[in-house]
Amino acid sequence: MSFFEIHAQPSRTAVWTLSWFLFVAGIVSYFWVSSNRHRENPDDRVMPTLAQMGQAFATAALKPAEDEEVAPDADRQSLAAKLSHSMLWKDTKATGRRFFISLALLVPAVLLGLHMGMLPYVGTFFLRFVLFFDKIVALSLLPILFIAFGIDELAKVMLIVIGVAPTIILDSFHLTRGVPREQIVRGFTLGAGDFSVTYRIVLKQILPRVLNSIRLNLKAVMLFLFAGEMIASQDGLAYRIALLRRHMGMDTIIPYVLWVALLLFLVDAGMRLANRKLHPWFQEA
Amino acid sequence: MGSTRISTTAVEELAGAGADAMIRIEDVSVQYGAGDARKKILSSVNLDIHQGEFVSIVGQTGCGKSTLLRLVLAEEMPGGGRVLVEGSARTQPDRRCGYVPQKYSLFPDRTVIENITFGLEVTEIGFLGGLAPARRARRKEFRAEAYSYLKRMGLGESDGSKYPHQLSGGMQQRVAIAQALIMRPKILLMDEAFSALDPGTRAGMQRLIRALWRETGTTILFVTHNPREAVILATRVIALGRPRSSDDGAEVVLDLPVPDTIDEQKIAALIGRVEQSTYPNGIESEDAPSAQA
């Protein structure tokens, strides 16, 4: 069987090898180039070595943030106590808080999309406006948001909501419209009213797909959050990355970027697991 | 005074019009689109369907059978004329009419038992009342009743905890019928409900629906494109067709009572009559239900 045939059936070994190949190649290439650069210039800051990155990450994760008061017994504190006072934890907490507030604010977006799909007058009222809003580049609104809401949390959260909410509204709307008409009619013939048909039949059926849609938009949520934090913030992962960029602190920036990717991966996996547990019928359907 | 008199008369007329018929379809016309794209679906259809009748509506694909069913459901409003169920016109489907479509008949997010008890729960427990102990007891009763319906449909107790996608097409339709019948609807509307089933399962379902009709006395409107199925199931066969041209809306071209006891020869003759009305160009035409017929 040739490598480029549609009916090719890769063996387990081939699947494992091929799927990890690019990771290994990327890591090996990085460290090869990095070691070459460090041989030529031991003070190179563009491509830090593994030891440098490990050292920087340990400092970020275990040493108190610069604005934290250093306790007299700091060195004798437990690992958990050290972590809870660290720069990494402080930044993660700040970004996480904004991230989850933004996700919570997407719930009304889902409900709006549901009602637009179910109630023709509500759909007519909002659809054109949401379609228009969806075309606005959210980042272009950033200056307006900072002027209107100040540079505090609200502006950053609003940026995420404005950037992602129209997509979620439209997704929920289309998913609602995609529920077979037969299901709705059957609901009525079984004695359900408008409320029960909307929430007990349609919402329940679209919910796993809506969660998937939110999951697929997690990166967009993070993108808008990072833009907000990089421009105007006193804490947060993106703030830290922007700050370190000025000092060419690649030894901390790279672990921070990987840390963000890991967090996003964990949130994604968590949502997938929750979706599977909450909607067993959907996974198997 | 005069206006009151007129109004009262109008109400009396409306109530009286459908009093003797469970379903009255009065001079109903339906057309879709506008201008050049306008397409007539039904033209001046008149029908009275009485309580306890088992009526098959048969016709070629696209002749308006399902439209007629949707009119009775009140899922669609007629362009002209009126449709009365128990003497009143409705604006949206309600529990008087049970409905079994060809597909998407079950809620995919609920198990079989949850599907069957859905109607009882929404009508008797409501959205927020599910936690009170009395309601919990009521819910247990619903489940017991649902299991008895499941048994009557020839399904096992273990099927109750399955999701619809874990059932075969025939089993899904059995559950759909149980889901509709547990609400004791006055009318059961079935839209090509057995069309997607294999011939063996289909024959079993036909026997089942006929037995359930005898047992419950529910008025049944059964839409099919298969003349044989229409005749062997129903007490009355209504054929829709376009007698003049394909641009005209469909009309009732045959309204045929089917005797309860009838021999094979007479059944064959009736099927022949229905086929002739439904497929005037011959059974070999494109729309003819080849293997099933």
Interface residues (C-beta under 8 A of the other chain):
Chain A: P180 R181 E182 Q183 V185 R186 G187 F188 T189 L190 G191 A192 G193 F195 S196 Y199 R200 I201 K204 Q205 H279 P280 W281 F282 E284 A285
Chain B: L73 E75 Q92 P93 D94 R95 C97 G98 Y99 P101 K103 Y104 S105 F107 P108 D109 R110 F118 G119 V122 T123 F127 Y163 H165 Q166 Q179 A180 M183 P185
